[in-house]
Amino acid sequence: MAEVPEQITKALEHLKQQRDELHVQLHLAKADAKDEWARLESQWDEIKPKLEAAREEVGKTTESVGAALGLAIDELKKGYERLRSRL
């Protein structure tokens, strides 16, 4: 019968250790997510005026501008998807 309290104690210690490790990982994930968000916001700030300008200039040089903006948009979308999957 003395084994049961010992097993419970070990189980509680194990659970506490897992909990503490997860807490640290969650904190680090939050920091990573904040860093990723800041990077994406920087990209957004860079691409938004270009998109607005491109919208006004549609038809003049759509091929070259469209390709470059398409790549930037894809990268931003992938970044948002990565961030969403982390949360």
Summary of the structure (lengths in Angstrom):
residues: 87
radius of gyration: 24.1
end to end distance: 44.3
largest distance: 84.6
contacts: 191
relative contact order: 0.10
helix: 91%
strand: 0%
